[in-house]
């Protein structure tokens, strides 16, 4: 196959130093916008006159859209240019923010959150840009910085929301997202060079894209609404059945078409498959951790005999150490990957996250306990997020980098949706008599479930057999990954 500059080795050129800051900013923009609404959902429900169950659609719609857009934009970036698709992804984020600040309608807010979900494409695209544009010696550190920015932005989004809500209304949160999106677009236009395309003859797989979107929507809708609609209800069971059937059809399509949207053989290769399983479990832990810790911190201690009665800002600040932990983990993870490959930091990250949640299951009576656990958890997640793209890139050729990392992001999103649903059901299943509050035992169970899941990810990661140097060589994935 004829290859262009896209698969070549990048050289040091003037302006290359602007690429990584631009990509980190894009990751911060998306992750902050995605999580910023979590603490203000009760305020939004009151402002737009809907129930607490209905307002949750603002998160559900965003997760659904992100899950669909992420692999699609990642693949389109492989085919038509990563910078172009990165700007499309950021454009959706900005357009959704414009709509959110200009409406008071709940229905239009849902549409806005769908548009913001297009920002999910920045993760695989940013990783592909790093792999394609930076010199090989800088690729591990670049991927580490971009990946860690996801966890950093998720935690910062909660803090920024608290700060804004102290002074202004919920609209200020969407205004902040719009400003950040526009800055990210401007910096990306200036700082990221246009990339060449690997193979102009490869065409889009529309049927594969349609069926992928369909089964992901069915699965995530079932998981997200299971607690509200009832796990045994006809709607939920029907959605799960539809997800399985459509996913099976999707696999058949992708195995038969000449240029599949997602290579099933790539997806089931050992390195990629194990990394995706680990990604789902780490996503379960991260999203679930943020929800459980935030709720725990805001519980009035006098009424429940646990919790700290924190407001939205204070609860967000309690999660700030996780952002610091993720930031610290990035360079550490890059060094470990360069020296030992991605397996060790991925397994160690899962183990540290498990230790943090296991600690909170036993010790949770003082705010310092939350700060400490948050920092350790953030460091662990940061290591894992740094290692996953490195493992994926060690097992796939350049022309599949975007879609492969996009599917890994999808597995994280699915894991996060499952984690939110499972831990939410855990808290709702055991409440204090006469109060709409979970018992302390319910929180301890939720922390324990998260710890067990993260520990399972750590153990599974030990089975990864990737090359010590995950920097791409352009060689076929299976040859390099099975060494």
Order of alpha helices (4+ residues) and beta strands (2+ residues): alpha-alpha-alpha-alpha-alpha-alpha-alpha-alpha-alpha-alpha-alpha-alpha-alpha-alpha-alpha-alpha-alpha-alpha-alpha-alpha-alpha
